[in-house]
Amino acid sequence: MSLKDTLNEGIKTAMKAKDQASLRTMRALKAAILLAETAEGREAGTGLSEAEELKLLTKQAKQRRDSLDQFSKNGREDLAQTEREELEVIEQFLPKQLSEAEIKATVEKIIADTGASGMKDMGKVMGIASQKMAGKADGKLISALVRAILAG
C-alpha cells in the first residue's frame, strides 16, 4: 500500500475519531504528495516511489522540527505544541530512527570499509552514510559524527 493510500485511510480514521491534529497533519502530507506527483518534469499519472515518499516525509519532519525549535526559542508555546503534535503524527510513517550509538557504529564501519583517513575523505563517507541511513537518521548528526571521527 502506498503512502497516499495509507494517508487516505488515516484521514478517514482521524475524521471518525475527531482527531484534529492527525487530520490536519495527514491532509498536509497528502497535499505535499500531490504537489510532488504533479511537479514539473514528472510523467503524468506516476506515483511516488518508496524512496521519494521517504524523502518527502523526512523533509516534512525536518520542517516541523525547525519550526518547533524556533517557536520554543521565541516563547510561542501554543505554536510549538501544534508543531509537536504534527511531528508525532509524521514520525508514525517514518522508519524507526537510529540512536546516536547506532549511527556512530555505522559511520565507523563505513570509514573502515572505504579506508577514509582524514577530512579530505569526508565527502565520500558522507555520500555513503547519507544513502545508507536515509530517513533513519538526521543528516546534521551524521555529518557531526563523521567530522568528529575523521578529525580525531
C-alpha positions as CSV (number, residue, x, y, z in Angstrom):
1,M,0.0,0.0,0.0
2,S,1.4,3.4,-1.0
3,L,1.8,6.3,1.5
4,K,-1.0,8.1,-0.3
5,D,-3.4,5.2,0.3
6,T,-2.3,4.9,3.9
7,L,-2.9,8.6,4.4
8,N,-6.4,8.3,2.9
9,E,-7.3,5.6,5.3
10,G,-5.7,7.6,8.2
11,I,-7.7,10.6,7.3
12,K,-11.0,8.6,7.4
13,T,-10.0,7.2,10.8
14,A,-9.0,10.6,12.1
15,M,-12.3,12.2,11.0
16,K,-14.3,9.5,12.7
17,A,-12.2,9.9,15.9
18,K,-12.4,13.7,15.6
19,D,-8.6,13.8,16.0
20,Q,-7.8,17.3,14.7
21,A,-4.0,17.1,15.0
22,S,-3.8,13.8,13.0
23,L,-6.3,15.0,10.4
24,R,-4.5,18.3,9.9
25,T,-1.1,16.6,9.5
26,M,-2.3,13.8,7.2
27,R,-4.0,16.3,5.0
28,A,-0.8,18.4,4.8
29,L,1.2,15.3,3.9
30,K,-1.3,14.3,1.2
31,A,-1.1,17.8,-0.2
32,A,2.7,17.6,-0.3
33,I,2.4,14.2,-2.1
34,L,0.0,15.6,-4.7
35,L,2.3,18.6,-5.3
36,A,5.3,16.2,-5.7
37,E,3.3,14.0,-8.1
38,T,2.3,16.9,-10.3
39,A,5.6,18.7,-10.2
40,E,7.0,19.9,-13.5
41,G,9.0,17.3,-15.3
42,R,7.2,14.3,-13.8
43,E,5.4,11.9,-16.1
44,A,1.6,12.3,-15.6
45,G,-0.1,9.6,-13.6
46,T,3.0,8.2,-12.0
47,G,3.0,7.9,-8.2
48,L,6.0,8.5,-6.0
49,S,8.5,5.7,-5.4
50,E,9.1,4.5,-1.9
51,A,12.4,6.5,-1.8
52,E,10.6,9.6,-2.9
53,E,7.9,9.1,-0.2
54,L,10.6,8.7,2.4
55,K,12.4,11.8,1.3
56,L,9.1,13.8,1.4
57,L,8.3,12.5,4.9
58,T,11.8,13.3,6.1
59,K,11.6,16.8,4.7
60,Q,8.2,17.4,6.4
61,A,9.5,16.1,9.7
62,K,12.6,18.4,9.4
63,Q,10.3,21.4,8.7
64,R,8.3,20.6,11.9
65,R,11.5,20.2,14.0
66,D,12.9,23.5,12.7
67,S,9.6,25.3,13.4
68,L,9.3,23.7,16.8
69,D,12.8,24.9,17.7
70,Q,12.1,28.5,16.5
71,F,8.7,28.7,18.3
72,S,10.3,27.3,21.5
73,K,13.1,29.8,21.4
74,N,10.7,32.7,21.0
75,G,8.3,31.6,23.7
76,R,5.4,30.7,21.5
77,E,4.4,27.5,23.3
78,D,1.0,27.5,21.6
79,L,2.5,27.2,18.1
80,A,5.3,24.9,19.4
81,Q,2.6,22.5,20.7
82,T,1.0,22.4,17.2
83,E,4.3,21.5,15.6
84,R,5.0,18.9,18.3
85,E,1.6,17.2,17.6
86,E,2.2,17.2,13.8
87,L,5.8,15.9,14.2
88,E,4.4,12.9,16.3
89,V,2.0,12.0,13.5
90,I,4.6,12.3,10.8
91,E,7.0,10.1,12.8
92,Q,4.4,7.3,12.7
93,F,5.1,7.0,9.0
94,L,8.9,7.2,9.2
95,P,11.1,4.2,9.8
96,K,12.5,3.8,13.3
97,Q,15.2,6.4,13.9
98,L,18.7,5.1,14.8
99,S,20.3,6.0,18.1
100,E,23.4,8.1,18.2
101,A,25.4,4.9,19.1
102,E,24.0,3.1,16.1
103,I,24.8,6.0,13.8
104,K,28.4,6.2,15.2
105,A,28.9,2.4,14.7
106,T,27.6,2.6,11.1
107,V,29.8,5.7,10.3
108,E,32.9,3.9,11.8
109,K,32.2,0.8,9.7
110,I,31.8,3.0,6.5
111,I,35.1,4.7,7.3
112,A,36.9,1.4,7.8
113,D,35.4,-0.1,4.6
114,T,36.3,2.9,2.5
115,G,39.7,3.4,4.0
116,A,39.0,7.1,4.7
117,S,41.8,8.7,6.7
118,G,41.1,12.4,7.0
119,M,38.8,15.3,6.3
120,K,39.6,15.0,2.6
121,D,37.5,11.9,2.5
122,M,34.5,13.4,4.3
123,G,32.5,13.8,1.0
124,K,33.0,10.1,0.1
125,V,32.0,9.0,3.6
126,M,29.0,11.3,3.8
127,G,27.7,10.2,0.5
128,I,27.6,6.5,1.5
129,A,26.4,7.3,5.1
130,S,23.6,9.5,3.9
131,Q,22.4,6.9,1.4
132,K,22.7,4.0,3.9
133,M,20.8,5.8,6.7
134,A,18.3,7.8,4.6
135,G,15.2,8.6,6.6
136,K,16.6,6.8,9.7
137,A,19.0,9.5,10.9
138,D,19.3,13.3,10.9
139,G,21.8,14.5,8.3
140,K,23.3,17.1,10.7
141,L,24.0,14.4,13.3
142,I,25.6,12.1,10.7
143,S,27.8,15.0,9.5
144,A,28.9,15.9,13.0
145,L,29.8,12.3,13.8
146,V,31.7,11.8,10.5
147,R,33.6,15.1,11.1
148,A,34.5,14.1,14.7
149,I,35.7,10.7,13.8
150,L,37.7,11.8,10.8
151,A,39.3,14.7,12.6
152,G,40.1,12.6,15.7
